[in-house]
């Protein structure tokens, strides 16, 4: 089978072939389709893959098909040509089964996460109730302290009055 990777000097030559020197000494990138013109022209015009190969060689990466687009197109061509039709169906069924397994796993994880979240909500509600009780106790304590403070102020006033009375008697 032909190799897709060039090794040694030919790889360097291919890298140099990407650019051409202009008269002013600058370099210009050679479009991929031009670099591969001889190989591309060797493909018969009516070959079902020629259009796809041409798009794959587009110099603008945004015009090149994605792997998913290629997959769909190649399956379509295989379907039209009757090539490996059952293998494609088997592959799709296997892929679908794997996706269903992953979906089931994710649903189990989601259920577990929802249960954990419900437990955390319950614990948070308990903490809120405890906090409300503590707030009520604190409010009661503050009222008691305010009452004690008022009583102390009253006692302090009475002591001051007695001190004045004693001072007057002396």
C-alpha positions in Angstrom: 0.0 0.0 0.0 1.2 3.5 -0.7 2.6 5.4 2.2 1.0 8.7 3.3 4.2 10.1 4.9 7.3 11.1 3.1 10.6 10.5 4.8 14.1 11.8 4.3 15.0 14.3 1.6 11.7 14.1 -0.2 9.9 15.4 3.0 12.2 18.4 3.0 11.6 18.9 -0.7 7.9 18.8 -0.1 8.1 21.4 2.6 10.1 23.6 0.3 7.6 23.0 -2.5 4.9 24.8 -0.3 6.5 28.2 -1.3 7.8 29.7 -4.5 10.3 32.5 -4.7 9.1 35.6 -6.5 11.3 37.9 -8.6 11.6 40.3 -5.7 13.0 37.6 -3.5 9.9 37.2 -1.4 8.1 33.9 -1.0 4.5 33.0 -1.9 2.6 29.9 -0.6 1.6 27.6 -3.4 -2.0 26.4 -3.0 -2.2 22.7 -2.0 -4.3 21.8 -5.1 -1.5 23.1 -7.4 1.2 21.3 -5.5 -0.7 18.0 -5.9 -2.0 18.8 -9.4 -0.3 15.8 -11.0 -1.6 13.4 -8.5 -5.1 15.0 -8.6 -5.2 15.0 -12.4 -4.4 11.3 -12.4 -7.8 10.6 -10.7 -10.5 9.9 -13.3 -12.9 12.8 -13.7 -15.9 10.5 -13.0 -14.3 8.9 -9.9 -16.8 9.3 -7.0 -14.1 10.5 -4.6 -12.5 13.2 -6.9 -14.8 16.0 -5.7 -14.2 15.1 -2.0 -10.5 14.9 -2.5 -10.5 18.3 -4.2 -12.4 19.9 -1.3 -9.9 18.2 1.1 -7.1 19.9 -0.7 -8.6 23.4 -0.5 -6.0 25.9 0.6 -8.5 27.7 2.8 -9.0 25.5 5.9 -12.6 26.8 6.3 -13.5 25.3 2.9 -12.2 21.9 3.8 -14.8 19.4 5.0 -14.7 18.3 8.7 -14.1 14.7 9.6 -17.8 14.3 10.4 -18.8 15.7 7.0 -16.4 13.4 5.3 -17.8 10.5 7.2 -21.3 11.2 6.1 -20.3 11.8 2.5 -18.2 8.6 2.4 -21.1 6.6 3.9 -23.4 8.1 1.2 -21.0 7.2 -1.6 -20.6 3.6 -0.2 -24.4 3.4 0.0 -24.8 4.5 -3.6 -22.1 2.1 -4.8 -23.3 -0.8 -2.6 -19.9 -1.1 -0.9 -19.8 -2.6 2.6 -23.4 -1.6 3.1 -23.9 -4.2 5.9 -20.6 -3.2 7.6 -21.8 0.4 7.7 -25.1 -0.7 9.3 -23.2 -2.9 11.8 -20.9 0.0 12.6 -23.8 2.4 13.0 -25.6 -0.1 15.2 -22.5 -0.6 17.3 -22.0 3.1 17.5 -25.6 3.6 18.5 -25.4 0.9 21.2 -22.3 2.6 22.6 -24.1 5.9 22.7 -27.1 4.3 24.4 -24.7 2.8 27.0 -23.1 6.1 27.6 -26.5 7.8 27.8 -27.7 5.3 30.3 -24.5 5.8 32.4 -25.0 9.6 32.3 -28.6 9.2 33.3 -27.5 7.1 36.3 -25.0 9.7 37.2 -27.6 12.4 36.9 -30.0 10.5 39.1 -27.2 10.0 41.7 -26.3 13.7 41.5 -30.0 14.7 41.9 -30.3 12.4 45.0 -27.1 13.9 46.5 -28.5 17.4 45.7 -31.8 16.5 47.4 -29.9 15.3 50.5 -27.8 18.5 50.5 -31.0 20.5 50.3 -32.5 18.6 53.2 -29.4 19.2 55.3 -29.4 22.9 54.3 -33.1 23.1 55.4 -32.1 21.6 58.8 -29.3 24.0 59.1 -31.6 26.9 58.3 -34.1 25.7 61.0 -31.2 25.5 63.5 -30.1 28.9 62.5 -33.6 30.3 62.9 -33.8 28.8 66.4 -30.4 30.3 67.3 -31.5 33.7 65.9 -34.6 33.5 68.2 -32.5 32.5 71.2 -30.1 35.4 70.4 -33.1 37.8 70.2 -34.4 36.5 73.5 -30.9 36.9 75.1 -30.6 40.4 73.7 -34.0 41.2 75.3 -32.9 39.7 78.6 -29.6 41.7 78.4 -31.5 44.9 77.6 -33.8 44.2 80.6 -30.7 43.5 82.8 -29.1 46.7 81.5 -32.2 48.7 82.3 -32.3 47.1 85.8 -28.6 47.9 86.4 -29.2 51.5 85.2 -32.1 51.8 87.6 -29.9 50.4 90.4 -27.1 52.7 89.5 -29.5 55.7 89.6 -30.8 54.6 93.0 -27.2 54.2 94.3 -26.4 57.7 93.0 -29.5 59.0 94.9 -28.4 57.3 98.1 -24.9 58.6 97.7 -26.3 62.1 97.3 -28.5 61.7 100.4 -25.5 60.4 102.4 -23.4 63.3 101.2 -26.0 65.8 102.3 -26.2 64.2 105.7 -22.5 64.6 106.2 
